[in-house]
Amino acid sequence: MDTQTIITLLTIAVVLLSTVVVVILGIAIAILLKIRKIANNIDGVLQNLVQASEWLTPTKVLGQIVNIFRK
């Protein structure tokens, strides 16, 4: 093989590998963004659950019932 062929083949290999690396990085970023969105949704659900469980504590429920009958 002459050096021109070797240089051409190495250039093609570098371009292909660079393309693969860029595609893999893009896929990784997309997956991380989706995971972040899911985590934000889970956080919102957990906040709602905390508020609901806080409101349903027996002392708060009984206190509200007592306040209704006092008025």
C-alpha positions as CSV (number, residue, x, y, z in Angstrom):
1,M,0.0,0.0,0.0
2,D,1.2,3.5,-0.7
3,T,1.0,6.2,1.9
4,Q,-1.9,8.0,0.2
5,T,-4.2,5.0,0.6
6,I,-3.2,4.7,4.3
7,I,-3.8,8.4,5.0
8,T,-7.2,8.2,3.2
9,L,-8.3,5.1,5.2
10,L,-7.1,6.6,8.5
11,T,-9.0,9.8,7.7
12,I,-12.2,7.8,7.0
13,A,-11.7,5.9,10.2
14,V,-11.3,9.2,12.2
15,V,-14.4,10.8,10.6
16,L,-16.5,7.7,11.3
17,L,-15.3,7.4,14.9
18,S,-15.9,11.1,15.5
19,T,-19.4,10.8,14.1
20,V,-20.1,7.8,16.4
21,V,-18.9,9.7,19.4
22,V,-21.1,12.7,18.6
23,V,-24.1,10.5,18.1
24,I,-23.5,8.7,21.4
25,L,-23.1,12.0,23.2
26,G,-26.4,13.2,21.7
27,I,-28.2,10.0,22.8
28,A,-26.7,10.3,26.3
29,I,-27.8,13.9,26.6
30,A,-31.3,13.0,25.4
31,I,-31.6,10.2,27.9
32,L,-30.4,12.5,30.7
33,L,-33.0,15.1,29.8
34,K,-35.8,12.5,29.8
35,I,-34.6,11.2,33.2
36,R,-34.6,14.8,34.5
37,K,-38.2,15.3,33.3
38,I,-39.3,12.0,35.0
39,A,-37.5,13.0,38.2
40,N,-39.3,16.4,38.2
41,N,-42.7,14.6,37.7
42,I,-41.9,12.3,40.5
43,D,-40.9,15.3,42.7
44,G,-44.3,16.9,41.9
45,V,-46.2,13.8,42.8
46,L,-44.3,13.4,46.1
47,Q,-45.0,17.0,47.0
48,N,-48.7,16.4,46.4
49,L,-48.5,13.3,48.5
50,V,-46.8,15.2,51.3
51,Q,-49.4,17.9,51.3
52,A,-52.2,15.3,51.3
53,S,-50.7,13.3,54.1
54,E,-50.1,16.5,56.1
55,W,-53.7,17.5,55.7
56,L,-55.0,14.1,56.7
57,T,-53.2,13.9,60.0
58,P,-55.7,13.0,62.8
59,T,-55.0,16.1,64.8
60,K,-55.6,18.4,61.9
61,V,-58.8,16.6,60.8
62,L,-60.2,16.6,64.4
63,G,-59.2,20.2,64.8
64,Q,-61.1,21.2,61.6
65,I,-64.2,19.2,62.8
66,V,-64.1,21.0,66.1
67,N,-63.7,24.3,64.4
68,I,-66.8,23.6,62.3
69,F,-68.9,22.8,65.3
70,R,-67.7,25.8,67.3
71,K,-68.9,28.2,64.6
